[in-house]
Amino acid sequence: MRLSNILLSSAAMIVAAPALAQQQASPVTSNAAVDGQSDTTADQAGDTRELNANDIVVTATRRSERLADVPISINAVSQQALQNSGATDIRQMAQLAPSLNVSSTGSEANASARVRGVGTVGDNPGLESSVAVFIDGVYRSRTGSGLNDLGEVDRIEVLRGPQGTLSGRNSSAGAINIYTKAPSFDFGGYAEGTYGNYDFYRAAGALTGPIIKDVLAFRVDGVWQKRDGFYQDVANDTDYNNRDRYFVRGQLLLEPSSNFSLRLIGDYTRRDEKCCGAVYVDTREKIDPTPGAPGDYAINPAGNRIVSVMTSLAALRGYPAGSVFPSVGDPYSRRIANTPGRAYSNVTKDYGGSGQIDWNLGGASLTSITAYREYKSDGASDIDYNVLDIGYRPNDGNNYRQFHTFTQELRLNGEAFGDRLNWLIGGFYSKEDLQVVDNLKFGRDYGAFAACRIVATINPNAALRNPANPGCLSAAGSAILSGQVPGTTPAFGAATPLLLANIRLLGTLNDLGTTRDEYNQDSKSFAVFTHNILKLTDTLSLTGGLRWTHERKKFDASFGNNNTVCPQIQTLLGAGPAGNLFNNAQLAALTRGIATLACTGNSSAALNGRQIADDFSESQFTGTAVLSWKPSDRLMTYASYSRGYKAGGYNLDRSDLGDAYNPATIANIDAGRLRFDPETVNAYEIGFKYSSRQFTFNAAAFRSEFKNFQLNTFNGTNYVVENIGSCSDSLNGADRDASAATGVCTGDVKYGVRSQGIELEAGIYPVEHLAFAMGYTLAETKYRNNLVGSDAGAALDPALFLLSGAQISNAPRNVITTSLSWTPPIGGSGMSALFYVDQRTSSDYNTGSDLFAEKIQDGFTLVNARLGLRGRDERWAVEVWAQNLLDTDYQQVAFNTPFQGAGSLEQVRSFGGVGNQLFSSFLAEPRTYGVTLRTRF
């Protein structure tokens, strides 16, 4: 359905609406979002003393209410607070919300939001977000859209816990509701300009006013920003993680009568940026100093053999010394080196339109939100994050992710029984067409690198390697392994010639791989829901909500691939003259390693032209029940239960089809292997909210139990999706061993992740113009013991052996936020000053889904500050600001650097052997500072 059809359909209803609307006023708010803005704006114009955090008007329950009167766990941030903190997207907003954490990885399209430690790793678009994002009531397909510049925002509400009985799309962990400024019937606007370090320019402005007095109003917002990147690519003499984007939003608000309104919104965002750079954070090789006695490890004094391989190969290619690992020993120098010519810039486009009708029918109000959106993000990249050309996605138009999404929401709400019952019923329909296109290729240096890696695995002695020779075998290495040197015998017995020939064949794997893989997922969702508040007494209320959701997903994929090396090696080692060496007890590890490097991610010409398809449908009942008691105007207490749900889907990555070394994986290709199950949660909460003129205090204790928790893990070569559950029977440690053959559950599969803790929020307003805010979240978000990888009880992937009983990734146990705002008047001039500072302190957490020790982030504190001078009624303002004022070094997500080694510290400590995997990280932003000039009229 095209946007023009949607808007024309909405406009057609305008003619009939005023005549049909009943004249009596409904007690139910007809346009909660817009009315809430009016109230909030009026409050913010007054003194700080008169507006505390609990006075913010929110519409989380689809009714305009003070935050203090809403019996759910919610964090609301006003426009003024966002402006003071410098937040222009949801990631920066986390500075003010202790239960929220937002990070991004290989692209900002891959952003992930977490509430109370629970969220979805964003690299795989086949997984829906555990924390749903809504902008002006419209569901956004993935969290990455919230990292766009939002223009001027009225407020942001972070709802904690399962959502679904109030509106739109359901979610299992929470929701982020973003409300932008609506058109006004009074002429006005603003303009601001910012300049900062890293040559940062930002211009933003808006214009609003009447077209037809008191009937039709407009608003136009625009933002443009440009900034140099934080990383310096020394090989391509360019910077990474730059900013080059613009955003425009246009709105119309039609109110032909007090009973009817129509709000039309259209927006467009474009980004053309190089993202994202990554630095090496651990290049050490770990060894077992006491084989057979687990629990210890040591650092190899001879260095890491993978580092040695890459250094020698770079020298052969003529790259300057130090260009392979330019940031080694000092990752926060932010020096990187991508392959020359592969410093790609990618374009992201996000646009769409919506129409919201609010119609007061007298005894009830009807709300209709119709929206259509398109999103496309290109993905050309140097995936090895290194000057060597090991792997890349070329900039040929055959790599992108694209969403076409249509949503329709209807809600009818009203009151009955003398205002004792506040009822709401609604329906939601969405159609999402997702297409992921990939073109991952092995680079020009891959063959030599892979062959050298195999030779170094056989024997780390560098004398056996020569990357200039076929198979990376030096003359001495070939002679020694072949048993041609006196005193030696063939290293692999009768199979030695065949194995050496396959290593040489592996060395020819250059500039081959995917030409075009196309994944299509067509999703349709239909839901009906109800949310009702019954006033049992004047102070005691019971809320009940129920939702039924039906999901249907159709999946198909087609593959294009020219990697002819893979099937040759699979045939020679699996069905050659020496028989099936993949099952040879002495040679299985080596032969499977050779074939895996040749066929990584199931990249094979045997896939060329193949197609697969699958589909499924599922239905779920979810709901909520809340008992709230308000013994006084200042105090409200509540207790709640909620059940949430997130749909199943497909892992849009062919690597999950099966073992790459095994030719049967492709011969018997099965789309069903890419499917994962729905995620459900049972959540319990008790809390209270206290509000007075000078002090507010909110507290909540929560517990959430997630079954079939959808976990997406990158293991250095591919993405693996598991549904984490806990077996009712003891697995006797089989979920913590290195075997994929053990740990199957024969009992019942229960919930596998538990999040429990407390949240405290306080506001102090001792005198006029002065405000303190404090927040604390204690979240023990942990995996249970006896873990399995599916609802059917399949064994957990061995790479996830550290999960059992541990805190999940990107989930700090403790987070503290504070802010101070002081806006004293300057004499009787009408001018005022601004003194603002906020901080967020986070305890240690692990940034990797597999919880490897190399990915741990130590606790840290972030501080933002702003000083300003403002004219009468804020007609003008001059502000100087700093974000990350203390220049704190910390990382967003650490990961196994693609293809570059295997084995971690914890694997060596637990199982012995060698861990030579290299680890890289996407760093967070350094200190930025600048000056902003603003005018309002």
HELIX and SHEET records of a PDB file:
HELIX    1   1 LEU A    3  LEU A   20  1                                  18    
HELIX    2   2 ALA A   32  GLN A   44  1                                  13    
HELIX    3   3 THR A   48  GLU A   50  5                                   3    
HELIX    4   4 ALA A   53  ASP A   55  5                                   3    
HELIX    5   5 LEU A   67  ASP A   69  5                                   3    
HELIX    6   6 GLN A   79  SER A   85  1                                   7    
HELIX    7   7 ILE A   90  MET A   93  1                                   4    
HELIX    8   8 ALA A   94  LEU A   96  5                                   3    
HELIX    9   9 GLU A  108  ASN A  110  5                                   3    
HELIX   10  10 THR A  143  LEU A  147  5                                   5    
HELIX   11  11 ARG A  305  ARG A  317  1                                  13    
HELIX   12  12 PRO A  331  SER A  333  5                                   3    
HELIX   13  13 TYR A  446  ILE A  458  1                                  13    
HELIX   14  14 ALA A  462  LEU A  464  5                                   3    
HELIX   15  15 PRO A  470  CYS A  472  5                                   3    
HELIX   16  16 ALA A  475  SER A  482  1                                   8    
HELIX   17  17 GLY A  493  ALA A  495  5                                   3    
HELIX   18  18 THR A  496  LEU A  506  1                                  11    
HELIX   19  19 VAL A  565  ALA A  575  1                                  11    
HELIX   20  20 LEU A  581  ASN A  583  5                                   3    
HELIX   21  21 ALA A  588  ALA A  598  1                                  11    
HELIX   22  22 THR A  600  ASN A  602  5                                   3    
HELIX   23  23 ALA A  605  LEU A  607  5                                   3    
HELIX   24  24 ARG A  654  LEU A  657  5                                   4    
HELIX   25  25 ALA A  664  ALA A  667  1                                   4    
HELIX   26  26 ALA A  671  LEU A  674  5                                   4    
HELIX   27  27 ALA A  734  ARG A  736  5                                   3    
HELIX   28  28 PRO A  798  LEU A  800  5                                   3    
HELIX   29  29 ALA A  853  LYS A  855  5                                   3    
HELIX   30  30 ARG A  872  GLU A  874  5                                   3    
HELIX   31  31 LEU A  905  PHE A  911  1                                   7    
SHEET    1   A 2 VAL A  57  VAL A  58  0                                        
SHEET    2   A 2 GLU A  65  ARG A  66 -1                                        
SHEET    1   B 5 ILE A  74  SER A  78  0                                        
SHEET    2   B 5 VAL A 153  ARG A 160 -1                                        
SHEET    3   B 5 GLY A 174  THR A 180 -1                                        
SHEET    4   B 5 VAL A 131  ILE A 135  1                                        
SHEET    5   B 5 VAL A 138  ARG A 140 -1                                        
SHEET    1   C 3 LEU A 100  SER A 103  0                                        
SHEET    2   C 3 SER A 112  VAL A 115 -1                                        
SHEET    3   C 3 VAL A 118  GLY A 119 -1                                        
SHEET    1   D23 PRO A 825  ILE A 826  0                                        
SHEET    2   D23 MET A 831  SER A 842 -1                                        
SHEET    3   D23 ASN A 814  TRP A 822 -1                                        
SHEET    4   D23 LEU A 770  TYR A 783 -1                                        
SHEET    5   D23 VAL A 753  ILE A 764 -1                                        
SHEET    6   D23 PHE A 695  LYS A 707 -1                                        
SHEET    7   D23 GLU A 679  SER A 691 -1                                        
SHEET    8   D23 LEU A 635  LYS A 646 -1                                        
SHEET    9   D23 GLN A 611  SER A 632 -1                                        
SHEET   10   D23 LEU A 540  SER A 558 -1                                        
SHEET   11   D23 ASP A 517  LYS A 535 -1                                        
SHEET   12   D23 LEU A 421  ASP A 438 -1                                        
SHEET   13   D23 TYR A 400  ALA A 416 -1                                        
SHEET   14   D23 ALA A 364  ASP A 378 -1                                        
SHEET   15   D23 ASN A 346  ASN A 360 -1                                        
SHEET   16   D23 PHE A 260  GLU A 273 -1                                        
SHEET   17   D23 ARG A 243  SER A 257 -1                                        
SHEET   18   D23 LEU A 216  ARG A 227 -1                                        
SHEET   19   D23 PHE A 200  ILE A 212 -1                                        
SHEET   20   D23 GLY A 188  GLY A 196 -1                                        
SHEET   21   D23 THR A 928  ARG A 936 -1                                        
SHEET   22   D23 TRP A 876  GLN A 883 -1                                        
SHEET   23   D23 PHE A 860  ARG A 870 -1                                        
SHEET    1   E 3 THR A 238  TYR A 240  0                                        
SHEET    2   E 3 TYR A 231  ASP A 233 -1                                        
SHEET    3   E 3 ARG A 335  ILE A 336  1                                        
SHEET    1   F 3 VAL A 279  ASP A 282  0                                        
SHEET    2   F 3 PHE A 919  LEU A 923 -1                                        
SHEET    3   F 3 GLN A 891  ASN A 896 -1                                        
SHEET    1   G 3 ALA A 298  ILE A 299  0                                        
SHEET    2   G 3 LYS A 286  ILE A 287 -1                                        
SHEET    3   G 3 VAL A 914  GLY A 915 -1                                        
SHEET    1   H 2 GLY A 391  TYR A 392  0                                        
SHEET    2   H 2 LYS A 441  PHE A 442 -1                                        
SHEET    1   I 2 GLY A 649  TYR A 650  0                                        
SHEET    2   I 2 ARG A 675  PHE A 676 -1                                        
SHEET    1   J 3 PHE A 709  PHE A 714  0                                        
SHEET    2   J 3 TYR A 719  CYS A 727 -1                                        
SHEET    3   J 3 VAL A 749  TYR A 751 -1                                        
SHEET    1   K 3 PHE A 709  PHE A 714  0                                        
SHEET    2   K 3 TYR A 719  CYS A 727 -1                                        
SHEET    3   K 3 LEU A 787  VAL A 788 -1                                        
SHEET    1   L 2 TYR A 845  ASN A 846  0                                        
SHEET    2   L 2 ILE A 856  GLN A 857 -1                                        
END                                                                             
